[in-house]
């Protein structure tokens, strides 16, 4: 309770204490009482605004933030907080203006930069110009080589010990950064899909993280936390300094980066550049049953979109290149990827590796053991290996059966293998599963084991196979896919899926030292060993060579283009369904289609027709929660008039628009105004949903009829 004798400082102290305890309702009257005595204190007007907003009334908070801005017009916080309240109220354009005003007062603030990026689309002018064609690659050799490390940074935020693709990426990039004379200046960049922004990655911090990842595994190590915390802060880093004529290359898992190709298209509208992608395997297409459904969908869409976005492709093996050619042919893409074979670095110093392995303090390595390095997931088929070990235990004396040491984290669909291990006391006595092993310690384990094993249903390469052979250790592998290349220097092959053959192979290697030694003597360690500098040299040479522009598959006029992230196989319709989303007005594709954002979203439909040719566009729409009144129009040689359409919640509707083609076809603008709150974890503000689109010439009656039948069917 306040009394006439309560001082302003006492009132403020009490209000702040209640605020810090989360009791905004109790804090509000104390802030009001304080401001009655000191009405010019701008910062406390902001606190009073917070107290009102946190009780669920952002509208009532606005006058308090505005009063703070009036009292202290140079303080960016008042504009920031007003912007936050306006966002909660769904007033995106007004919120964007507030954020821009706040940033003008404090241009160096990472927080304000990010808030402005997130709402920047609401300040863009209404599009009126004819649509533009997809950007094309500039001619000639690259002026700059930019390597996108987005997916690698995402991995390092959560893990320190890299797995297959991360290890390859880190090896290649480490060598590229150390190259004494690259064919063009080299930079590292990242893509922030939440803000649709490309940023400059600090290469010194990146090198530091690479070095730490090799020598340790503790994710909570202060040095590691400090290094990655600085490395992965997109908000504090400047824009990527890309220059015209650059080549942007992704050496990792770009398919897993949210809405990647739309970010690339936005970038290429500003900076003419080429895009090159490295493919490590096509497992989600070859064997989608061993992948999460979301993984298969994202990969299929990314792979299809390569036909429209990639100017150069690389692959880690002839097997992967053949898979790429096979799945790309129906898309109209006939480029053969350049093969950059992988192999293993020269082994580290033996004593250091053994010391690192000893520090793991694994009882399992006190006896003879076989090493299996792979994530525990269905594709690696640990289940078959565990079954083989049970057969060994039932056919050999226990002391002749080596221990099996599995190094890898449990992954997707590991339940069958881990369930068998859990149910079998006999198996548990002979099988150990460990994770978080550094590269150095892994080399020490490899040096101590009898031999290694690498079972898998399909591989692009199989780096653990190369690393085992490079250290002179036999590796038992199934004879298929990229394993035929990684294991060529001396692997011991067995027929894929043949459990008895695997049991026989392991039994003889475990019980016949002479046979094992003879096979080890045949290993071509030089062929298995290839420094990353050699592979990096080939990557740089391929990227530096002028590339003849690959013809793009034509826009499929009259064909329904789903905007959904569809399951395999990849299709040309799916590729164009990705490519037609233009600008900042979109969220990411989902299994049913794609939500637009608040404001204006644009579809760009590059019909190949003379300018002025009449055309039609058919849209399949979906209403957002609570419904919306949508404005939409076609825009070709000139903008058509806006039309209004009311969409109820979850309502599906089909609408036809008409326009005369511009020089690059037709665009469709969809204006959802301030949109509605979707209510999802990402707190998205959405407009209309787009399920699919079809564009054709006015006189293409069969296409128009077919599209309508599909839409209503």
Order of alpha helices (4+ residues) and beta strands (2+ residues): alpha-alpha-alpha-alpha-alpha-alpha-alpha-beta-alpha-alpha-beta-beta-alpha-alpha-beta-alpha-beta-alpha-alpha-beta-alpha-beta-alpha-beta-alpha-beta-alpha-alpha-beta-alpha-beta-alpha-beta-alpha-beta-alpha-alpha-alpha-alpha-beta-alpha-beta-beta-beta-beta-beta-beta-beta-beta-beta-beta-beta-alpha
